Amino acid sequence: MKTLVLNVDRDNDFGRKANVKSPIIGIKDNLDAANRLGQADPEDSDVNAIFCAISTYNLLNSEGKEVEIATICGDIHVGIKSDEILSRQLETVITKTGATEVILVTDGAEDEYIHPIIQTRIKITSMRRVTVKQSKNLEDTYYRILKILDDDKVQKQFMLPVGLVLIVWALFVLMGMTAYGFGAILFTLGAYILIRVFHWERNIESIFGEIKSGLLTGKLSIYTSIISIIIIVASFTLAITNNNFNMKPEILPILSFISDVVWGIVVAGLIATFGRVVDTYVNERKNPWKYWIIFFSLFSFGFISYAMAEAFFHALKYFPGSFDITPFFSATFIGMLSSGVMIAIVGAITYHYIKDMYLMEKKKIEIEKQTTKIFDKN
């Protein structure tokens, strides 16, 4: 029966700080990893944890027991991704060492998350939680707080939202819109919480990376996207400025707002799509047929949304006293609604026609390639 002394680094400090590849199996490699992390960051709690694992290994080895030591590491984005990596590495360690039971060593911070992952794969006979002894005086506490705030994870999770709130508040104060500052702060914090909850950090990073790449390579879609955002912001601002929010019933301001912004959204969408079409054709050397239906959909959305918003606005003007049905029979409403429906139908039909043509052309090219290969072999 072989015992495995297992040290777990859930946020991959060994990889990020000491550039050590995991899983780390064997006493020699673990000693080397401990020394490298100790030199990179002597105050990291994982240094104490791995030395505790080494000490436990040496004790069991001196007693003549069959024992092995290993360290597995997750990812800085602690959560599902990190736990998946830990699970794969644990399977590798169990296979290579042939261990049947494990002594788990952690720094005590995230035992409740790690324990079930390991317990489902191997029997845990003991658990060691490593706690670093510290002085309790004020100076030491102050120093530890500073070191915690200097950690990259802490900065992203706690300092970033504080910085965003201060920037947003300062901008609204400088613009003389202090009354709107609190609402903007709530919006900023809400957006940040949603990003954290749904793990959209990587998506945001990829968007900024795409913007940076587009600016460096001269992609048209970056500039058209910026123009589209400006148009949408301007449309919303004008709609809010020109709208009378005191109208009764309460749905009238909403309908008025929709009719004021709908064409701004359509124009912004058309410009952004045009930029993407050009980039797909020129830079990526691909056929942009997939974007064909978007143009029709945007126009259809514009006509139908504007017609419905305007018709309901005039129909509900004197509600609840009366509901005027005549706006739904006006030439303007019928014309715009019919135009929107016809544009959607034409877009759908032509899209499927172009799609079939593209697939047929692609199939012909593949057949020609296969035929060429056959002739080349002969």
C-alpha positions as CSV (number, residue, x, y, z in Angstrom):
1,M,0.0,0.0,0.0
2,K,1.6,3.2,-1.2
3,T,0.9,6.6,0.5
4,L,1.0,9.8,-1.5
5,V,1.8,13.0,0.3
6,L,-0.1,15.5,-1.9
7,N,0.5,19.3,-1.8
8,V,-2.1,21.4,-3.7
9,D,-1.6,24.9,-5.1
10,R,-5.0,25.8,-6.5
11,D,-4.0,29.2,-8.0
12,N,-0.8,28.0,-9.6
13,D,1.7,30.1,-7.7
14,F,4.5,27.7,-8.6
15,G,3.8,28.1,-12.3
16,R,3.2,31.9,-12.3
17,K,6.0,33.0,-9.8
18,A,8.6,30.2,-10.1
19,N,7.9,29.0,-13.7
20,V,7.6,25.4,-12.5
21,K,5.7,23.0,-14.6
22,S,3.1,20.8,-12.8
23,P,2.4,18.1,-11.7
24,I,5.6,18.0,-9.6
25,I,6.3,14.3,-8.7
26,G,9.2,13.1,-6.6
27,I,11.2,14.4,-3.6
28,K,13.9,15.9,-5.8
29,D,11.6,17.9,-8.0
30,N,9.5,19.1,-5.1
31,L,12.6,20.3,-3.2
32,D,13.7,22.2,-6.4
33,A,10.2,23.7,-6.8
34,A,10.1,24.7,-3.1
35,N,13.5,26.5,-3.4
36,R,12.6,28.2,-6.6
37,L,9.2,29.5,-5.2
38,G,11.0,30.5,-2.0
39,Q,13.5,32.6,-3.9
40,A,10.7,34.1,-6.1
41,D,8.4,35.0,-3.2
42,P,9.6,33.9,0.3
43,E,6.3,35.1,1.9
44,D,4.0,32.9,-0.2
45,S,2.0,30.5,2.0
46,D,2.6,27.7,-0.7
47,V,6.3,27.7,0.3
48,N,5.4,26.7,3.8
49,A,2.8,24.1,2.5
50,I,5.3,22.4,0.2
51,F,8.0,22.2,2.9
52,C,5.4,20.7,5.2
53,A,4.7,18.1,2.6
54,I,8.4,17.4,2.2
55,S,8.8,17.1,6.0
56,T,5.8,14.7,6.1
57,Y,7.4,12.6,3.3
58,N,10.8,12.4,5.1
59,L,9.1,11.4,8.3
60,L,7.1,8.6,6.7
61,N,10.1,7.5,4.6
62,S,12.3,7.3,7.8
63,E,9.7,5.0,9.3
64,G,10.1,2.6,6.4
65,K,6.8,3.2,4.8
66,E,6.2,3.1,1.0
67,V,5.6,6.8,0.3
68,E,5.7,9.2,-2.6
69,I,5.3,13.0,-2.8
70,A,3.7,15.2,-5.4
71,T,2.4,18.8,-6.0
72,I,-0.5,19.6,-8.3
73,C,-1.3,23.2,-9.5
74,G,-4.4,24.8,-10.8
75,D,-4.9,28.2,-12.5
76,I,-4.9,31.8,-11.4
77,H,-8.5,32.0,-12.5
78,V,-9.6,30.0,-9.5
79,G,-12.9,28.1,-10.1
80,I,-14.1,25.6,-12.7
81,K,-11.0,25.9,-14.9
82,S,-8.6,25.6,-12.0
83,D,-10.4,22.5,-10.6
84,E,-10.5,20.8,-14.0
85,I,-6.7,21.2,-14.2
86,L,-6.3,19.9,-10.7
87,S,-8.5,16.9,-11.5
88,R,-6.4,16.0,-14.6
89,Q,-3.1,16.4,-12.8
90,L,-4.3,14.2,-9.9
91,E,-5.3,11.4,-12.3
92,T,-1.7,11.7,-13.8
93,V,-0.1,11.5,-10.4
94,I,-2.2,8.5,-9.2
95,T,-1.3,6.7,-12.5
96,K,2.4,7.4,-12.3
97,T,2.9,6.8,-8.5
98,G,0.4,3.9,-8.1
99,A,-0.7,5.4,-4.8
100,T,-3.7,4.0,-3.0
101,E,-4.1,6.6,-0.2
102,V,-3.2,10.2,0.2
103,I,-2.1,12.6,2.9
104,L,-3.4,16.0,1.8
105,V,-1.3,19.1,2.6
106,T,-2.7,22.6,2.0
107,D,-2.2,26.1,3.3
108,G,-5.8,25.9,4.7
109,A,-7.3,28.6,2.5
110,E,-9.4,26.5,0.2
111,D,-9.7,23.0,1.8
112,E,-13.5,22.9,1.3
113,Y,-13.0,23.2,-2.5
114,I,-10.1,20.8,-2.9
115,H,-11.2,18.0,-0.5
116,P,-14.2,16.7,-2.6
117,I,-12.1,16.7,-5.9
118,I,-9.4,14.4,-4.3
119,Q,-11.8,12.3,-2.2
120,T,-13.7,11.1,-5.3
121,R,-10.5,9.7,-6.8
122,I,-8.4,8.4,-3.9
123,K,-8.8,7.7,-0.2
124,I,-7.7,10.6,2.1
125,T,-6.2,9.2,5.3
126,S,-5.0,12.5,6.8
127,M,-5.0,16.2,6.2
128,R,-2.4,18.8,7.2
129,R,-3.3,22.5,7.3
130,V,-0.2,24.7,7.3
131,T,-0.6,27.9,9.3
132,V,2.3,30.4,9.4
133,K,3.0,31.8,12.9
134,Q,3.1,35.6,12.9
135,S,3.6,38.4,15.4
136,K,0.4,40.0,16.6
137,N,1.7,43.6,16.9
138,L,0.3,46.4,14.8
139,E,3.3,46.9,12.6
140,D,3.3,43.3,11.5
141,T,-0.5,43.5,10.7
142,Y,0.0,46.6,8.7
143,Y,2.9,44.9,6.8
144,R,0.8,41.9,6.0
145,I,-2.1,44.0,4.7
146,L,0.4,45.8,2.4
147,K,1.7,42.5,1.1
148,I,-1.8,41.1,0.5
149,L,-2.8,44.3,-1.4
150,D,0.3,43.8,-3.6
151,D,-0.9,40.4,-4.7
152,D,-2.1,40.2,-8.3
153,K,-5.2,38.3,-7.5
154,V,-6.3,40.7,-4.7
155,Q,-5.7,43.7,-6.9
156,K,-7.9,42.3,-9.7
157,Q,-10.7,41.1,-7.4
158,F,-10.9,44.0,-4.9
159,M,-8.7,47.0,-6.0
160,L,-10.0,47.0,-9.6
161,P,-13.7,47.8,-8.7
162,V,-12.6,50.4,-6.2
163,G,-10.5,52.1,-8.9
164,L,-13.4,51.9,-11.4
165,V,-15.8,53.5,-8.9
166,L,-13.4,56.4,-8.2
167,I,-12.8,57.0,-11.9
168,V,-16.5,57.1,-12.7
169,W,-17.3,59.4,-9.8
170,A,-14.4,61.7,-10.7
171,L,-15.6,61.9,-14.4
172,F,-19.2,62.9,-13.4
173,V,-17.9,65.4,-10.8
174,L,-15.7,67.1,-13.5
175,M,-18.7,67.2,-15.9
176,G,-20.8,68.9,-13.2
177,M,-23.2,65.9,-13.1
178,T,-22.7,64.9,-9.5
179,A,-26.4,63.9,-9.2
180,Y,-25.9,61.2,-11.9
181,G,-22.6,59.9,-10.4
182,F,-24.2,57.6,-7.9
183,G,-26.3,55.9,-10.6
184,A,-23.2,55.5,-12.7
185,I,-21.3,54.0,-9.8
186,L,-24.1,51.4,-9.2
187,F,-24.1,50.6,-13.0
188,T,-20.3,50.2,-13.0
189,L,-20.3,47.9,-9.9
190,G,-23.3,45.9,-11.3
191,A,-21.5,45.4,-14.6
192,Y,-18.3,44.3,-12.8
193,I,-20.2,41.8,-10.6
194,L,-21.9,40.3,-13.7
195,I,-18.6,39.9,-15.4
196,R,-17.2,38.1,-12.4
197,V,-20.2,35.9,-11.8
198,F,-20.5,34.7,-15.4
199,H,-16.7,34.5,-15.8
200,W,-16.6,36.9,-18.8
201,E,-13.0,38.1,-17.9
202,R,-11.5,36.2,-20.8
203,N,-14.1,37.5,-23.2
204,I,-13.3,41.0,-22.2
205,E,-9.6,40.4,-22.6
206,S,-10.1,38.9,-26.0
207,I,-12.2,41.9,-27.0
208,F,-9.4,44.3,-26.0
209,G,-6.9,42.1,-27.7
210,E,-8.9,42.2,-30.9
211,I,-9.1,46.0,-30.6
212,K,-5.3,46.2,-30.1
213,S,-4.7,43.8,-33.0
214,G,-7.1,45.7,-35.2
215,L,-5.4,49.0,-34.6
216,L,-2.0,47.6,-35.3
217,T,-3.0,45.8,-38.5
218,G,-5.4,48.4,-39.8
219,K,-8.7,46.4,-39.6
220,L,-11.6,48.5,-40.7
221,S,-14.1,46.8,-38.3
222,I,-12.3,48.4,-35.3
223,Y,-13.0,51.9,-36.6
224,T,-16.5,51.1,-37.7
225,S,-17.3,49.6,-34.3
226,I,-16.1,52.7,-32.6
227,I,-18.2,54.9,-34.9
228,S,-21.2,52.6,-34.2
229,I,-20.8,52.9,-30.5
230,I,-20.6,56.7,-30.8
231,I,-23.8,56.7,-32.9
232,I,-25.7,54.6,-30.4
233,V,-24.5,56.7,-27.4
234,A,-25.5,59.9,-29.3
235,S,-28.9,58.4,-30.2
236,F,-29.6,57.4,-26.7
237,T,-28.5,60.8,-25.4
238,L,-30.7,62.7,-27.8
239,A,-33.7,60.4,-27.1
240,I,-33.3,61.0,-23.4
241,T,-32.8,64.8,-23.8
242,N,-35.8,65.2,-26.1
243,N,-38.2,62.9,-24.3
244,N,-40.8,64.1,-21.9
245,F,-40.8,61.6,-19.1
246,N,-43.8,63.2,-17.4
247,M,-46.2,61.9,-20.0
248,K,-49.2,59.8,-18.9
249,P,-49.6,56.8,-19.1
250,E,-46.1,55.8,-18.2
251,I,-45.6,53.6,-21.3
252,L,-45.7,56.7,-23.6
253,P,-42.1,57.9,-22.7
254,I,-40.9,54.3,-23.4
255,L,-42.6,54.2,-26.8
256,S,-41.3,57.7,-27.7
257,F,-37.7,56.6,-26.6
258,I,-37.9,53.5,-28.8
259,S,-39.0,55.4,-31.9
260,D,-36.2,57.9,-31.3
261,V,-33.4,55.4,-31.0
262,V,-34.4,52.7,-33.4
263,W,-32.9,54.2,-36.5
264,G,-29.7,55.1,-34.7
265,I,-29.3,51.4,-33.7
266,V,-30.0,50.4,-37.3
267,V,-27.4,52.8,-38.8
268,A,-24.8,51.7,-36.1
269,G,-25.5,48.0,-36.9
270,L,-25.1,48.6,-40.7
271,I,-21.8,50.5,-40.2
272,A,-20.4,47.8,-37.9
273,T,-21.5,45.0,-40.2
274,F,-20.0,46.7,-43.2
275,G,-16.6,47.0,-41.5
276,R,-16.7,43.3,-40.6
277,V,-17.7,42.3,-44.2
278,V,-14.7,44.2,-45.6
279,D,-12.3,42.7,-43.1
280,T,-13.6,39.2,-43.8
281,Y,-13.2,39.6,-47.5
282,V,-9.9,41.6,-47.6
283,N,-7.9,40.4,-44.6
284,E,-9.2,36.9,-43.9
285,R,-9.7,36.0,-47.6
286,K,-13.1,34.5,-46.9
287,N,-16.5,34.9,-48.6
288,P,-18.7,37.1,-46.3
289,W,-22.0,35.6,-47.3
290,K,-22.9,34.9,-43.7
291,Y,-23.4,38.7,-43.1
292,W,-25.8,39.0,-46.0
293,I,-29.0,38.5,-43.9
294,I,-27.8,41.0,-41.2
295,F,-28.4,44.0,-43.5
296,F,-31.9,42.9,-44.3
297,S,-32.6,42.0,-40.7
298,L,-31.5,45.5,-39.5
299,F,-33.7,47.3,-42.0
300,S,-36.6,45.0,-41.2
301,F,-36.1,45.6,-37.5
302,G,-36.0,49.4,-38.1
303,F,-39.2,49.6,-40.1
304,I,-41.3,47.2,-37.9
305,S,-40.1,48.6,-34.6
306,Y,-40.6,52.2,-35.6
307,A,-44.0,51.6,-37.0
308,M,-45.2,49.6,-33.9
309,A,-43.8,52.2,-31.5
310,E,-45.3,55.1,-33.3
311,A,-48.7,53.4,-33.7
312,F,-48.9,52.4,-30.1
313,F,-47.8,55.9,-29.0
314,H,-50.7,57.6,-30.8
315,A,-53.1,54.8,-29.9
316,L,-52.4,55.2,-26.2
317,K,-52.3,59.0,-26.0
318,Y,-55.6,59.2,-24.3
319,F,-55.5,55.9,-22.5
320,P,-57.2,54.8,-20.1
321,G,-60.0,57.0,-21.3
322,S,-59.9,55.6,-24.8
323,F,-57.7,53.5,-27.1
324,D,-57.5,54.9,-30.7
325,I,-57.2,52.0,-33.2
326,T,-56.9,54.3,-36.3
327,P,-53.1,54.6,-36.2
328,F,-52.9,50.9,-37.0
329,F,-54.8,51.5,-40.2
330,S,-52.9,54.5,-41.4
331,A,-51.0,54.4,-44.7
332,T,-47.7,55.1,-42.8
333,F,-48.1,52.2,-40.4
334,I,-49.2,49.7,-43.1
335,G,-46.5,50.9,-45.5
336,M,-43.7,50.6,-43.0
337,L,-44.9,47.3,-41.5
338,S,-45.3,45.8,-45.0
339,S,-41.8,47.1,-46.0
340,G,-40.3,45.5,-42.9
341,V,-41.9,42.2,-43.5
342,M,-41.1,42.2,-47.2
343,I,-37.4,43.1,-46.5
344,A,-37.2,40.2,-44.0
345,I,-38.7,37.7,-46.5
346,V,-36.4,38.9,-49.3
347,G,-33.4,38.7,-47.0
348,A,-34.3,35.1,-45.8
349,I,-34.9,33.8,-49.4
350,T,-31.7,35.4,-50.9
351,Y,-29.7,34.3,-47.9
352,H,-30.6,30.7,-48.4
353,Y,-30.0,31.0,-52.1
354,I,-26.5,32.5,-51.6
355,K,-25.8,29.9,-48.9
356,D,-26.7,27.0,-51.3
357,M,-24.5,28.6,-54.0
358,Y,-21.6,28.9,-51.6
359,L,-21.9,25.3,-50.4
360,M,-22.1,24.0,-53.9
361,E,-19.0,26.0,-54.9
362,K,-17.2,24.7,-51.8
363,K,-18.2,21.1,-52.6
364,K,-16.9,21.5,-56.2
365,I,-13.6,22.8,-54.9
366,E,-13.3,19.8,-52.6
367,I,-14.1,17.4,-55.4
368,E,-11.5,19.1,-57.6
369,K,-8.9,18.8,-54.8
370,Q,-9.7,15.1,-54.2
371,T,-9.5,14.4,-58.0
372,T,-6.2,16.2,-58.2
373,K,-4.8,14.1,-55.4
374,I,-5.9,10.9,-57.1
375,F,-4.2,11.9,-60.3
376,D,-1.1,12.9,-58.5
377,K,-0.9,9.5,-56.8
378,N,-1.3,7.7,-60.1
